[in-house]
């Protein structure tokens, strides 16, 4: 499990005890401000521990919700436009306006770390909005998978979310023609 510096201090009470725990190999220092008490596989949780403005989106959210069989090359995260860049080669950062960055965000626990991800309805909107950024095959494959999940999609929530975006009419048209 990953811990921030604040969490490790709460657990060990002071820096001296943290250093002793490091010497005894109870914990490992991953990088400044980030510790782990287990085997370290650099992965998604580190990003969400360090940054509270990140949200899983696009192919990463599609995979999380089970609407694609494609394994993404990168972890796709959305952040506000004014956020600091994420300089990790395995992460693709998408900057978006603050007014709809947090629309449809839900928290899930992955590897004992709280991760923010767009819910199923917002993920469908992201698919429609970023259609041109995906390959033709991947886009249509994912649309078909969303169609299979139409019974669990909340269309009222979907329409409420869609009203936040300039591409509202396109979203409505695609949902009516491809999902329903």
ZINOR-V945568 format. One line per field, one symbol per residue. psi: psi as a letter, one per 20 degrees, with the letter a starting at -180 (. if undefined). A space follows every 50 residues. Layout:
psi = ???
This chain:
psi = qqqrgghhhhgihrhghggghghikhrqogrpjprqjaqoopaghgghhh pjjqpprchghgggikjqipoqhrppqprqhjqqqomphjppppprqhhj hjpkpqpqoplkppppqprgghhgghgghkgiiqqgggghghgghhhhjh hipohggghgghiiqhkghggggggghhg.
